[in-house]
Amino acid sequence: MVTKSRPRNFTAGLLDRIERWGNKLPHPFNLFLLFSLLVLILSSLAHTLGLAVVHPLTGKQIATVNLLDRQGIQNIITKAVSNFTGFAPLGTVLVAMIGVGVAERSGLFSAALKGFVRSVPSWLITGALVFAGVNASLTVDAGYVILIPLGAVLFAQVGRHPIAGLAAAFAGVSGGFSANLFLTPLDPLLAGLTQEAARLYDPKYVVPATANYYLMIGSTFLLTIIGAMVTNSIIEPRLGSYRMQGEPGAPSLAIKEKLGLKAAALTLAIELILMLFLVAPEDALLRDAKGTLDPLFQGMVVLMALGFLLPGLAYGLAAGTITSNHDAARMIEETLGTMGSYIALAFAASQFVAYFAWSNLGLILAVSGADLLRASGLSGIPLIILFVFVCAAIDLFVASASAKWAVVGPVFVPMLMIMGFSPELTQGAYRIGDSFTNIITPLMPYMPLIIAFAQKYEPSIGLGTLITLMLPYSLCFALGWTLLLIIWLLLGIPLGPGSGVVYPPT
């Protein structure tokens, strides 16, 4: 049962109005279908008007594709199934949930959370959750599937509103996607694109994978503080109280639970040792012919699934919650059976994402935004700030960080080099703008999954409620992160090892 007692002030009133407007929108499944229809109509209209731009890197014209002509209609009909089965988050979610389901239903998560609650001060829980979310990008997309629902369970375990825990984890995982204490697969990917863009002006320029490492470390702690403050001072008061069956707090662990946790911890330790053998040697199995760890990153979802499955099995066998060879299979079946609403949403979302890509409307918006920024006449720090927010606006329409940077980078990296700003700085500014609007755009591929998670606790939650809930995080991340970048610029702090903010390097 949920009991809400919202404070009445200007901010609460504004969010209430946004939520009421948002919740007048159709069901998310129907909304994605309506978005799909809108893209079809806009593609036809834009094609008729001859809407096109020139790709800044290749010089080729990017024209709008009419999705309502003969070929477009054929594609809509013949590729509907492949759009769905090829929808990247679908496989990621379902595979990860195999391991998560066993860990959850065997009782491992519940026991681990009890131990966590007893060992961590209550004032630190929110910050720890946001901090874990920000660093979850190290596991590619597994944070969406694993940490966000865990955040809800954790908050419920201590008598706090589970939707606040979900929001805090979501803010960290998605809103702080670029920040991390470690290098992630995104770092070398963006650095490679930045280097190619920089060489349009300086043919010998080199951009290392560590180009933004110091900035991202600083961003990790900043976003953790902001995320915790927003959760505690805005989100939880807005949501009100939440009561679940049983008494909240720090319950004690039963003897069987302690045995199960020891077995799970031993299994996890063995997994980590095996992982070292798979990645540490130069010719390790999870290294490619060049010695890079690409196979590790590409297989991260499967490895994460095993990382939960095997400790979950060990816990269940030791704690007595798994007593036969049928139990684990039943747990997996029950978990995947709860994913029906997400699968339905994924079908509608996959069609919309495919139509948007086919139409070229996303690329046209990205190039047009770049042209607008270049024509603004601004320079120095104001130009960098405007660049951040143009990137944030583009992120509302184009999800892929690398796809946007492949288009935007060749325009702005050389232009800002001419103005005295390093390619590493331009890349860092892009990463900031590309992150904080992730949590408020319906085009974010995992948005249907987040709604499905939230509806487990409040079935009435729709897209409007979720976006309203995440809006304070997005605005505060935008303000705080931009101020951090300005301070970095004014002080001339290196963005990473050997990566300054000025060009040419001093």
C-alpha positions in Angstrom: 0.0 0.0 0.0 1.3 3.4 -0.9 0.6 6.5 1.2 1.5 9.9 -0.4 1.9 13.1 1.5 3.5 15.5 -0.9 4.8 18.9 0.2 3.1 21.8 -1.4 5.6 24.3 -2.9 6.4 25.7 -6.3 8.6 22.8 -7.4 6.1 20.2 -6.2 3.3 22.0 -8.0 5.2 22.3 -11.2 6.2 18.6 -11.2 2.6 17.7 -10.4 1.4 19.6 -13.5 4.0 18.0 -15.7 3.1 14.6 -14.3 -0.7 15.2 -14.9 0.1 16.2 -18.5 2.4 13.3 -19.0 0.0 10.7 -17.6 -2.7 11.9 -20.1 -0.5 10.3 -22.7 -1.6 6.8 -23.9 -0.2 3.6 -22.5 3.5 3.3 -23.3 2.9 0.5 -25.8 0.3 2.6 -27.6 2.5 5.7 -27.3 5.4 4.0 -29.1 3.0 2.9 -31.8 1.8 6.5 -32.2 5.4 7.7 -32.3 6.0 5.2 -35.1 3.1 6.5 -37.0 4.3 10.0 -36.5 7.7 9.2 -37.9 6.1 7.6 -41.0 4.1 10.7 -41.6 7.0 13.1 -41.0 9.3 11.1 -43.3 6.8 11.4 -46.1 6.3 15.1 -45.5 10.0 15.9 -45.2 10.8 13.9 -48.3 8.1 15.8 -50.2 9.7 19.1 -49.0 13.1 17.9 -50.0 14.6 18.0 -46.5 18.3 17.1 -46.7 21.7 18.0 -45.2 25.3 17.3 -46.2 27.3 14.9 -44.1 30.2 16.9 -42.6 32.7 14.0 -42.9 31.8 12.3 -46.2 30.4 15.3 -48.0 27.5 13.1 -49.2 23.9 14.3 -49.1 21.7 12.9 -46.3 18.1 13.0 -47.6 14.9 12.1 -45.8 13.7 8.6 -46.8 10.0 8.3 -47.5 8.7 5.4 -45.4 5.3 5.5 -47.0 6.4 4.8 -50.5 6.3 1.3 -52.1 9.7 0.2 -50.7 9.1 1.8 -47.3 5.8 -0.1 -46.8 7.4 -3.3 -47.8 10.1 -2.8 -45.2 7.5 -2.0 -42.5 5.8 -5.3 -43.2 8.7 -7.6 -44.0 11.2 -6.3 -41.3 8.8 -6.1 -38.3 10.0 -9.4 -36.9 13.7 -8.7 -37.4 13.3 -5.2 -35.9 12.0 -6.9 -32.8 14.4 -9.8 -32.6 17.3 -7.4 -33.5 16.3 -4.9 -30.8 19.6 -4.8 -28.8 18.1 -4.3 -25.3 15.8 -7.3 -25.7 18.5 -10.0 -25.8 20.5 -8.2 -23.2 17.7 -8.1 -20.8 16.4 -11.6 -21.2 19.9 -13.2 -21.0 20.8 -11.2 -17.9 17.5 -12.0 -16.3 18.3 -15.8 -16.4 21.1 -15.3 -13.9 19.3 -12.5 -12.0 16.2 -14.7 -11.6 18.0 -17.5 -9.9 19.9 -15.1 -7.6 16.6 -13.4 -6.7 14.3 -16.3 -6.3 16.8 -18.5 -4.4 17.0 -15.8 -1.7 20.5 -14.6 -2.5 19.5 -11.0 -3.1 17.3 -10.8 -0.1 20.0 -12.2 2.2 22.7 -10.0 0.7 20.5 -6.9 1.1 19.9 -7.8 4.7 23.6 -8.0 5.3 24.2 -4.7 3.3 21.6 -2.9 5.3 23.1 -4.0 8.6 26.6 -3.0 7.6 26.1 0.3 5.8 24.9 3.4 7.7 21.4 4.5 6.6 22.7 7.9 5.6 25.1 6.4 3.1 22.7 4.0 1.3 21.5 6.6 -1.3 24.9 7.8 -2.2 26.2 4.2 -2.4 23.4 3.3 -4.8 24.0 6.3 -7.1 27.8 5.8 -7.0 27.3 2.1 -8.0 25.0 3.3 -10.8 27.5 5.8 -12.2 30.2 3.1 -12.3 27.8 0.5 -13.8 28.8 1.6 -17.4 31.9 -0.6 -16.9 29.5 -3.5 -17.4 28.1 -2.0 -20.6 24.3 -2.3 -20.3 24.0 -4.7 -17.4 23.4 -1.9 -14.9 20.0 -1.2 -16.5 19.0 -4.8 -16.0 20.5 -5.6 -12.6 21.2 -2.5 -10.5 18.0 -0.5 -11.2 15.6 -3.2 -9.9 18.0 -3.8 -7.0 17.8 -0.2 -6.1 14.0 -0.5 -5.6 14.4 -3.7 -3.6 17.1 -2.1 -1.4 15.0 0.9 -0.5 12.0 -1.2 0.2 14.1 -3.4 2.5 14.8 -0.4 4.7 11.3 1.0 4.7 11.9 3.7 2.0 9.9 4.1 -1.2 11.2 1.6 -3.7 10.5 3.9 -6.6 12.9 6.4 -5.1 15.6 3.7 -5.1 14.8 2.8 -8.7 15.1 6.5 -9.6 18.4 6.9 -7.8 19.9 3.9 -9.6 18.4 4.9 -12.9 19.9 8.4 -12.5 23.3 7.0 -11.9 23.3 4.3 -14.5 21.9 6.4 -17.4 22.2 10.0 -16.4 25.8 9.5 -15.4 26.6 7.1 -18.2 29.9 8.7 -19.3 31.4 9.1 -15.8 33.3 6.3 -14.2 36.3 5.6 -12.0 37.6 3.2 -14.6 38.0 3.2 -18.4 35.0 1.7 -20.1 34.4 0.4 -23.7 33.1 3.9 -24.5 36.5 5.5 -23.9 38.5 4.0 -26.8 35.4 4.1 -29.1 35.0 7.8 -28.7 38.7 8.5 -28.7 39.1 6.8 -32.0 36.3 8.9 -33.6 37.8 12.1 -32.0 41.2 11.3 -33.4 39.8 10.9 -36.9 38.0 14.2 -36.6 41.1 16.0 -35.2 43.2 14.7 -38.1 41.0 16.6 -40.5 42.9 19.7 -39.2 46.1 18.2 -37.7 47.0 14.9 -39.6 49.3 13.7 -36.9 47.2 14.4 -33.8 46.7 11.5 -31.4 43.8 11.1 -29.0 44.4 8.5 -26.3 41.7 6.3 -24.7 42.4 8.1 -21.4 41.6 11.5 -22.9 38.8 12.3 -20.4 39.8 10.1 -17.5 40.5 12.7 -14.9 37.3 14.6 -15.8 35.2 11.4 -15.6 36.6 10.5 -12.2 35.7 14.0 -10.9 32.3 13.7 -12.5 31.7 10.4 -10.7 31.9 11.9 -7.3 30.0 15.1 -8.3 27.1 13.1 -9.7 27.0 10.8 -6.7 26.6 13.8 -4.4 24.0 15.5 -6.7 22.0 12.3 -7.2 21.9 11.5 -3.5 20.8 15.1 -2.7 18.0 15.1 -5.3 16.8 11.7 -4.1 16.7 12.7 -0.5 15.4 16.3 -0.8 13.1 16.1 -3.9 12.2 12.6 -5.0 11.4 10.9 -1.7 9.4 13.8 -0.2 7.4 13.9 -3.5 6.7 10.2 -3.5 5.6 10.1 0.2 5.7 7.0 2.4 5.5 3.4 1.2 4.5 0.5 3.4 5.2 -3.1 2.6 4.3 -6.2 4.5 6.7 -6.9 7.4 8.7 -4.5 9.4 11.4 -2.4 7.7 14.8 -1.9 9.1 17.8 -4.2 9.4 16.5 -7.7 9.9 18.9 -10.4 11.3 20.2 -13.2 9.1 19.1 -16.8 9.7 21.7 -19.5 10.1 20.8 -21.0 6.7 21.0 -17.5 5.1 24.5 -17.1 6.5 25.6 -20.5 5.1 24.1 -19.6 1.8 26.0 -16.2 1.7 29.3 -17.9 2.5 28.7 -20.4 -0.3 27.8 -17.6 -2.7 30.8 -15.6 -1.7 33.1 -18.6 -2.2 31.6 -19.2 -5.7 32.0 -15.5 -6.6 35.6 -15.6 -5.5 36.3 -18.6 -7.7 34.6 -16.9 -10.6 36.8 -13.8 -10.2 39.9 -16.0 -10.1 38.9 -17.8 -13.2 38.2 -14.4 -14.8 41.7 -13.3 -14.1 43.1 -16.3 -16.0 40.7 -15.5 -18.9 41.9 -11.9 -19.3 45.3 -11.3 -17.6 47.7 -13.3 -19.8 48.7 -11.8 -23.2 47.2 -14.8 -25.0 44.2 -15.2 -22.7 41.0 -16.7 -24.1 39.1 -13.4 -23.7 41.7 -11.4 -25.7 41.6 -11.0 -29.5 44.4 -11.4 -31.9 45.6 -7.8 -31.2 45.6 -8.5 -27.4 42.7 -6.2 -26.7 39.8 -7.1 -24.3 37.0 -6.6 -26.9 35.8 -10.2 -26.5 35.4 -9.5 -22.7 33.3 -6.4 -23.3 31.3 -8.1 -26.0 30.5 -11.0 -23.8 29.9 -9.0 -20.7 26.1 -9.7 -20.6 26.7 -13.5 -20.6 29.4 -13.2 -18.0 27.2 -11.1 -15.8 24.4 -13.6 -16.1 26.8 -16.4 -15.0 28.1 -14.0 -12.3 24.6 -14.1 -10.7 23.5 -17.6 -11.8 26.3 -19.6 -10.2 26.4 -17.8 -6.8 22.6 -18.0 -6.8 22.8 -21.8 -7.3 25.4 -22.0 -4.6 23.3 -20.0 -2.2 20.2 -22.0 -2.9 21.9 -25.4 -2.4 23.5 -24.2 0.9 20.4 -22.4 2.2 18.0 -25.2 1.2 16.0 -23.1 -1.2 17.1 -25.3 -4.1 16.6 -29.0 -3.4 16.2 -30.6 -6.8 17.4 -30.2 -10.4 14.0 -28.7 -11.3 14.1 -25.7 -8.9 16.6 -23.6 -10.8 14.8 -24.1 -14.1 11.5 -23.2 -12.4 13.1 -20.0 -11.1 14.3 -19.0 -14.5 10.9 -19.8 -16.0 9.0 -17.7 -13.4 11.4 -14.8 -13.9 11.1 -14.7 -17.7 7.3 -15.1 -17.2 7.2 -11.7 -15.5 8.9 -10.0 -18.5 5.7 -10.1 -20.6 5.0 -6.4 -20.3 8.6 -5.5 -21.2 8.5 -7.8 -24.2 5.4 -6.1 -25.5 6.8 -2.6 -25.0 10.1 -3.8 -26.7 8.1 -4.8 -29.8 6.5 -1.4 -30.1 9.7 0.5 -29.3 11.8 -1.6 -31.7 9.5 -0.6 -34.6 9.8 3.1 -33.7 13.6 3.0 -33.4 13.9 1.2 -36.7 11.6 3.7 -38.5 13.5 6.6 -37.1 16.8 5.2 -38.3 15.4 4.3 -41.8 14.0 7.8 -42.3 17.4 9.6 -41.6 15.5 12.1 -39.5 17.9 11.5 -36.6 21.0 12.2 -38.7 19.4 15.3 -40.2 18.6 16.6 -36.7 22.1 16.0 -35.6 23.7 17.8 -38.5 21.2 20.7 -38.4 21.9 21.2 -34.7 25.7 21.3 -35.4 25.1 23.9 -38.2 23.0 26.0 -35.8 25.8 25.9 -33.2 28.5 26.8 -35.7 26.4 29.8 -36.9 25.8 31.1 -33.4 28.9 33.4 -33.5 29.8 32.5 -29.9 33.4 31.7 -28.8 35.3 30.6 -25.7 33.5 29.1 -22.7 30.0 30.3 -23.9 30.5 28.3 -27.1 31.5 25.2 -25.1 28.4 25.5 -22.9 26.2 25.9 -25.9 27.8 22.9 -27.4 27.0 20.8 -24.3 23.3 21.7 -24.5 23.1 21.2 -28.3 24.5 17.7 -27.7 21.9 17.2 -24.9 19.1 18.2 -27.2 20.3 15.9 -30.0 20.5 13.1 -27.4 16.7 13.4 -27.0 16.3 12.1 -30.5 19.4 9.9 -31.2 20.3 7.3 -28.6 23.7 6.0 -29.8 26.6 8.0 -28.3 29.0 6.8 -31.0 26.6 7.4 -33.9 26.0 11.0 -32.8 29.7 11.6 -32.3 30.5 10.2 -35.7 28.4 13.0 -37.2 28.9 15.8 -34.8 32.6 15.3 -34.1 34.0 16.0 -37.6 32.2 19.4 -37.4 33.2 20.6 -34.0 36.5 19.0 -33.2 38.4 20.9 -36.0 36.3 24.1 -35.5 37.2 24.2 -31.8 40.8 23.3 -32.5 41.0 26.5 -34.6 39.6 28.4 -31.7 42.2 27.0 -29.3 40.3 24.2 -27.7 41.7 20.7 -27.6 39.9 17.7 -29.2 40.0 16.1 -25.8 38.0 19.0 -24.4 35.4 18.8 -27.2 35.0 15.1 -26.6 34.6 15.7 -22.8 31.9 18.4 -23.4 30.1 16.0 -25.8 30.1 13.2 -23.2 28.5 15.5 -20.6 25.8 16.7 -23.0 25.2 13.2 -24.2 24.4 11.8 -20.7 22.1 13.9 -18.6 19.1 13.8 -21.0 19.2 10.0 -21.3 16.8 9.7 -18.4 14.1 11.9 -19.8 13.8 10.8 -23.4 11.3 8.2 -24.5 13.8 7.2 -27.2 16.2 5.7 -24.6 16.0 1.9 -25.5 15.7 0.8 -21.9 12.9 3.2 -21.0 10.2 0.4 -21.5 12.2 -1.8 -19.1 12.4 0.9 -16.4 8.6 1.4 -16.7 8.1 -2.3 -16.3 10.3 -2.4 -13.2 8.4 0.6 -11.6 5.0 -1.0 -12.3 5.8 -3.9 -10.0 5.4 -1.4 -7.2 3.0 1.1 -8.6 1.0 -0.4 -11.5 -0.3 3.0 -12.5 3.1 4.5 -13.3 3.3 5.6 -17.0 5.8 7.4 -19.1 4.7 10.8 -17.9 5.2 9.9 -14.2 8.7 8.4 -14.9 9.9 11.4 -16.9 8.6 13.8 -14.3 10.4 11.7 -11.6 13.7 11.9 -13.5 13.5 15.5 -14.6 15.0 16.9 -11.3 18.0 14.6 -11.7 18.4 15.7 -15.4 18.3 19.4 -14.6 20.6 19.1 -11.5 23.1 16.9 -13.4 23.1 19.4 -16.3 23.8 22.4 -14.0 26.4 20.7 -11.8 28.2 18.9 -14.6 28.4 22.1 -16.7 29.7 24.1 -13.7 32.4 21.4 -13.2 33.4 21.7 -16.9 33.6 25.5 -16.6 35.8 25.2 -13.5 38.0 22.7 -15.3 38.4 25.2 -18.2 39.2 28.2 -16.0 41.8 26.3 -14.0 43.2 24.5 -17.0 43.2 21.2 -15.2 44.3 18.2 -17.5 41.3 16.2 -18.7 43.3 13.0 -18.6 47.0 11.9 -18.6 48.7 14.2 -21.0 45.4 15.7 -22.3 45.0 19.4 -21.7 42.2 21.8 -22.6 44.0 24.0 -25.1 45.3 23.5 -28.7 48.0 23.3 -29.6 49.2 21.5 -26.5 51.5 23.7 -24.3 
